[in-house]
Amino acid sequence: MKKTAWPMALCIALLLWGCSGPAAGSAGSDVSGAGAGETAIDPDYAYGNMQKNVPSGNFVEHEGQVLFLSYDPTSSNTMLFTFDPETEEVSTFCKDATCSHTSSSCASGGITTNLEACGGTVYGGTLGGAVLELRGDRFETVTDGGVSHFWHSGGDLYVATMDSSLLVYEEGSSQPRTLLEEYTGYWETVFGDTLYFQSDGMRSIGLNSGDQEAAAVTESADAVTDGRHVYYAPADTLALHRCNMDGSEATQLLEDPVMPASWNFDQEYFYFRLFSDGLDGQESENIYRLSLEDPGEKELLAALPEPAYQIYTVPGYGKLFVTSYTGGAGQENIYLVDKATGDFTLLEMPAR
């Protein structure tokens, strides 16, 4: 398979979208600290690991704990951490005090990307293109390499390869089936037998249709979907719009330019920040939300002491995880924001 170039649109969009390829899978259990009346997402709500904006993204729940990846610019390392919702304490996933927590011999397996909770376990990816699965208290290799990114849906493993094709390992099979011979999509979401993905706008294609051409849902607009509607921002204005899953009945929700990297949602709200004058521009510290059921005026949830960057939700947990980078690309700070009150605290990270 001829290797194709990474889409130029993605390279340009990385500043707005964020560079991590977060992951999430079906969530069937609540996390301690869930907000009143909030339940975990229906397991049938199948979503792809690379679309960070589908709950939850880089922060995933497993056995009552939240696992997440965090980048340290000082050491240029990405490490896997565990968050306890009861105590709100953070620790490294690997408990070996002599470990660097970055090598393949670490209990984390050296995972740096593609964190996904699915089927009662957790998966992750490495820079070398390997897929790892949590077995017991360690991550073990599932595939050795060649994987750009992956996600699970309906018991099947979908793999976007480094040579730009899309494969599926159907449940119980050790041999993949080729779905698309040429594929450069990212931030995928699967609903039923339809794949939605980003490639100069949102595209959709039937996984069992045999088609090699995807249909356009939005054009030249970054987009996310909750399975009922598509939320998108045209590249020329970044104004927030919403349409049906097939692109029909498009409606503008906000005139303000929004920052796609910040988008996320839970079962009730769509969360975001504005992008008026760049990363550190006006109102960059404000976390807003819109009701999914009846979007009206944007609601200010919290105002952080520094610019917000990416917003993450964890199904069943009543607080947001919001990252902020001091000085733009500097030290990563992570804030816990209460979804009921807007109160926030800065997470204390262990020494690295």
RAVEN-V132053 format. One line per field, one symbol per residue. phi: phi as a letter, one per 30 degrees, with the letter a starting at -180 (. if undefined). psi: psi as a letter, one per 30 degrees, with the letter a starting at -180 (. if undefined). A space follows every 50 residues. Layout:
BEGIN
phi: ???
psi: ???
END
This chain:
BEGIN
phi: .ddcddeeededdedddjcdcdbabdbcbdcejddeicbddeeddcbddc deddecjdcbcahicccacbccddchccbcbbccddchccbdddcddcdd ibcdddddiidbaidbcaiibbbabcddidcbbdbicbccdcbdlicdaa acahicccbcddcibccbcdeicccdcdcbdbbbdahdbcbiccccacah jdbbaddcdidcccddcbchbdbbbcjcbccbbeddbhddbbbddcjdhd bdcbdddcceddeaabdcbccabdbdbiecdeidddccabdddbdbddcd cabddaedbccbcbeicdbccbcbcdiicdddcbcccdddcidbbddccd dc
psi: kkklkkkeeeeefeeeelfkilklakkfklkkgklkfkllkkffikllff jffkkfbfjkkjhglkklkkkjfefhkklklkkjfefhkklkekgjffkf gflfflffggkflhkkkkhgakllllfgglklkjjbglklkekfagkell lkkgfljkkjlfghlklkjlkfkfklkkekfjkgllilkkjbgkkklkih lklkkkfgffkfklkkelkhkkllkgfelkkljkfffgkklkllfgflhk kkekfkkljeffkllafelkkllliehaegakgffkjllkkeeikbkkkj eljlflkldkkkljkfkgllkkkkjkgdgbkkkkkkkkfeffkllkkjkl k.
END
